[in-house]
Amino acid sequence: MTTAGYKLLTPLTLDDDLTLKNRVVLAPLTRARSDPVTH
């Protein structure tokens, strides 16, 4: 496998005022924030 196009650790600009330091993201862990009484 070649790594020539591998860009996970490079910055990514999504908008004029939003630049990510790298392209690794994690979805929010919503189960840890849920209320046990209502859910």
C-alpha positions as CSV (number, residue, x, y, z in Angstrom):
1,M,0.0,0.0,0.0
2,T,1.3,3.4,-0.9
3,T,1.2,6.4,1.4
4,A,1.7,9.1,-1.2
5,G,-1.9,10.3,-0.9
6,Y,-2.2,9.7,2.9
7,K,-3.3,13.0,4.4
8,L,-4.8,12.1,7.8
9,L,-2.3,14.2,9.8
10,T,-2.3,17.3,7.5
11,P,-4.4,20.4,8.2
12,L,-7.8,20.8,6.5
13,T,-9.6,24.1,6.0
14,L,-13.4,23.7,5.9
15,D,-14.3,27.4,5.8
16,D,-12.5,30.7,5.9
17,D,-12.5,30.7,9.7
18,L,-12.4,26.9,10.4
19,T,-9.2,25.0,10.0
20,L,-8.7,21.5,11.6
21,K,-5.1,20.6,12.7
22,N,-5.6,17.1,11.3
23,R,-8.3,15.0,9.7
24,V,-8.9,12.6,12.6
25,V,-12.3,13.1,14.2
26,L,-14.3,11.3,16.8
27,A,-18.1,11.3,16.9
28,P,-19.7,12.6,20.0
29,L,-20.3,10.0,22.7
30,T,-23.9,10.8,23.3
31,R,-24.7,7.8,25.5
32,A,-22.3,9.1,28.1
33,R,-24.2,12.4,28.2
34,S,-27.8,11.0,28.3
35,D,-30.0,11.5,31.4
36,P,-30.7,8.1,33.0
37,V,-34.1,9.3,34.2
38,T,-35.5,10.4,30.8
39,H,-33.7,7.9,28.5
